[in-house]
Amino acid sequence: MDNGFVDPGGNVKNGRVPSGGTMPAGRELPVLDLEPGRPAPVRERADAARNRMRVLKAAEQLFATRDARHVTMDEIAKAAGVGRATLYRRYPDTASIATALLDEHERQVQGHILNGPPPLGPGASPADRLAAFYVAMIDLLERHLHLVLGAETGSARFGTGAYRFWRTHVRMLLTEAGVPDPEGKADAVLAPLAPEVYQFQRQTLGLSQARVTESLVWNAHRLAGGEAPPEP
């Protein structure tokens, strides 16, 4: 495994990205509990676990072929070879299935933020950490946009444990950087990471992943007081 979102060759420094715009795959980290205090999960029966994996595999394949918001529960049940009752017993809607698929990817980023190497992890300046956060999140959107669109669009985005984690992290970085009113600015900092925004930039405007990332890195340094890279 590599060192998270840090390029061993030094190409990703102070939140900057190489011209390709993508980051190395992150190392695996312990799963984080997004909702402290919730009961420990009950051990799954073997047949229930098999059905869950069939549902998740079928759903991810369907979500990858078209907008997850247009996939129906009936289509997922048919593709997974399970009954509607079996499907609804675990997942009330397609958004909950997309959330289950996305959850592990988001938890890996959260693990890097808490315990990984700088600049994404502790030990770098607020500006560099905010820039690295943008790099990591754009990489997540690039690889899993179909899942994020199914799980975190519109008002549903703000109710997720992941959004609360991102917001807390950003607010703390803004506070550390001495930015006025970090509470009021936290959501504005996160707004460019809405999946609909990224979909519009990539698919409608035709912007590259690197171009979107470089713009956000520049904004991060300007906002949090770091040395901004040349304007993209």
Salt bridges, closest charged atoms under 4 A:
ASP33 OD1 - ARG38 NE 3.04
GLU44 OE2 - ARG52 NE 2.84
GLU44 OE2 - ARG90 NH2 2.45
ASP47 OD1 - ARG45 NE 3.02
GLU60 OE2 - HIS146 NE2 3.97
ASP67 OD2 - ARG69 NH2 2.62
ASP74 OD1 - ARG84 NH1 2.17
GLU75 OE1 - ARG66 NH2 2.51
ASP103 OD2 - ARG107 NE 2.44
ASP128 OD1 - HIS221 NE2 3.77
ASP139 OD2 - ARG143 NE 2.96
GLU142 OE2 - ARG202 NH2 2.89
GLU183 OE2 - ARG167 NH1 2.97
GLU183 OE1 - ARG171 NE 3.70
ASP187 OD2 - ARG167 NH2 2.88
